[in-house]
Amino acid sequence: MSFEATAGLIELGFFYTVVLGFGIWQLVKIRREIARDAEAKATRAKKSDDQSDK
């Protein structure tokens, strides 16, 4: 394999590794945000229920 082909494969591998890493990071970030919002909603609902019981 020529040097240009090897360099191209390395560049391609590096680029897609960065893109895949960024995509996974975004997925984890969004899932954490959704979980945080769900927890906050549950907390608000529980506070509302506690206040309405009194």
C-alpha positions in Angstrom: 0.0 0.0 0.0 1.3 3.4 -0.9 2.1 6.1 1.6 -0.8 8.3 0.4 -3.3 5.5 0.8 -2.0 4.8 4.3 -2.1 8.5 5.3 -5.7 8.7 3.8 -6.8 5.7 5.9 -5.3 7.2 9.1 -6.9 10.5 8.4 -10.3 8.9 7.7 -10.0 6.8 10.9 -9.1 9.8 13.0 -12.0 11.9 11.5 -14.6 9.2 12.1 -13.3 8.5 15.6 -13.8 12.2 16.5 -17.2 12.3 14.9 -18.3 9.1 16.6 -16.9 10.4 20.0 -18.8 13.6 19.6 -22.0 11.8 18.8 -21.7 9.5 21.8 -21.0 12.5 24.0 -24.1 14.3 22.8 -26.2 11.1 23.4 -24.9 10.8 26.9 -25.5 14.5 27.6 -29.1 14.4 26.3 -29.9 11.3 28.3 -28.6 12.9 31.5 -30.6 16.1 30.8 -33.8 14.0 30.2 -33.2 12.1 33.4 -32.6 15.3 35.3 -35.8 16.8 33.9 -37.8 13.7 34.8 -36.4 13.8 38.3 -37.3 17.5 38.7 -40.8 16.8 37.4 -41.3 14.0 39.9 -40.0 16.2 42.7 -42.4 18.9 41.7 -45.3 16.5 41.5 -44.5 15.0 45.0 -44.3 18.5 46.5 -47.6 19.4 44.9 -49.2 16.2 46.3 -47.8 16.8 49.8 -49.2 20.4 49.8 -52.6 19.3 48.5 -52.9 16.7 51.3 -52.6 19.3 54.0 
